[in-house]
Amino acid sequence: MDRQISRGLNDRVYDKRKAAALELEKVIRECVSEGNHQRITAIITQLRNEYAYAVHQPNARYGGLIGLAAVAIALGQNEFPKYLELIMHPVLACFGDQDSVVRYFACEALYNIAKVAKGEILIYFNEIFDVLCKLVADVDIGVKNGADILDRLIKDITSEKAVTYVSILYRPQEDAPNKIVDSRGKTLQVYDPQIPKAFSLQKFIPLLKERMYASNPYTRMFLVSWLRLLDSIPDLELVSYLPAFLQPLLSYLSSSNHDVKVVTASFLGLLLQEIKRIHEIKKYVSNEKRRLSIRKHELNDELNSNANNDEKDMRESTDNLNDNNNNNNNNNIDDGHDNNEDIDRNSEGINGKRIFSEMNHMPINDDSHDYSDGGIYIPGQDTIIDYPKIIDILIASLDSSEESIQLQMKSITN
């Protein structure tokens, strides 16, 4: 960086640091337009090593955070992912600083970075979630407010991008096989390799399970709010992981904080309704499959019966035709009459009967029903719920001495 910018970022006065960050933003934009990626990397490295990682120099950390945010804004959404790893690690490290001002500026910097990164920030979802768990219970009110604003932005990005977003940095392996062939080179199966999403619920659940045992009411409120959000995204199917966090969630009902009890009871009610809905869908789909299977067998039996009757009628028609031909031939020997015309007419009857028989063997195309095993897909029919584990957890909770937990158990069992 230029000396003037470097000196400004290290200044005690906030306005001077902000002015230096704006100058740095202009420099980065020029580098992007010129394609000078080497200088961009050098500037980010300088901000990391000399500023953000300067543990015992709070002013330098302030300047490093605002400088890294300025770099992210200047890079824009298209160029930023290339430098995501270089920028994210020092920002996340500043959240552990003992200085509350550093933690606040870290919230501000990560907010600006997330606004630029959008779905790309989900690559670091676990790390950000872990940081927010601590910040929402911070002793400093300013840090808590900053964490709440950052939390709302991350929730918006998650609800919009979690299911579909694939990192720009993802590059599929070109040499990875996408089909199975036999020894003769004949293709047996073609498949598309799975594309990893930036957000992984499977990788998040272990962290969630660990954090669910927090005792701070602010942290508990934060955790339940995130559970409600993730559960509201249908394609994530959070309910499939219910046994992982149900036991600590039930313990929230015995919290001394009234708000924690209320939001927990409300969320448990939503989960119960969702499980009931999924059960009804599975039952309906199972009955439909059974009904369609019976209908398919009935149709096959009906087609086979019609086919047998058609073959019998064709044999009788053929026998009658042969008898008529023999009689006509005998008569024609006497009167010299040419019977080729009658034979042709009777042959049309044979062909017509054969066509009718073949038509009865053709499958019926009924667009009003789907007689396949799958039928019409209904969201929720493939959701897996581990009922035995859930029941074990509920039974264990029945012995709780807390009246609120017992009341909730009664409402569930009813």
Secondary structure as GFF3:
##gff-version 3
##sequence-region A 1 414
A	DSSP	alpha_helix	3	9	.	.	.	ID=ss1
A	DSSP	alpha_helix	14	34	.	.	.	ID=ss2
A	DSSP	alpha_helix	37	47	.	.	.	ID=ss3
A	DSSP	pi_helix	48	52	.	.	.	ID=ss4
A	DSSP	alpha_helix	58	79	.	.	.	ID=ss5
A	DSSP	three_ten_helix	80	83	.	.	.	ID=ss6
A	DSSP	alpha_helix	84	94	.	.	.	ID=ss7
A	DSSP	alpha_helix	100	117	.	.	.	ID=ss8
A	DSSP	three_ten_helix	118	124	.	.	.	ID=ss9
A	DSSP	alpha_helix	125	135	.	.	.	ID=ss10
A	DSSP	alpha_helix	141	161	.	.	.	ID=ss11
A	DSSP	beta_strand	179	181	.	.	.	ID=ss12
A	DSSP	beta_strand	187	190	.	.	.	ID=ss13
A	DSSP	alpha_helix	201	211	.	.	.	ID=ss14
A	DSSP	alpha_helix	217	231	.	.	.	ID=ss15
A	DSSP	three_ten_helix	234	236	.	.	.	ID=ss16
A	DSSP	three_ten_helix	238	241	.	.	.	ID=ss17
A	DSSP	alpha_helix	242	251	.	.	.	ID=ss18
A	DSSP	three_ten_helix	252	254	.	.	.	ID=ss19
A	DSSP	alpha_helix	258	335	.	.	.	ID=ss20
A	DSSP	alpha_helix	340	361	.	.	.	ID=ss21
A	DSSP	alpha_helix	387	397	.	.	.	ID=ss22
A	DSSP	alpha_helix	403	413	.	.	.	ID=ss23
###
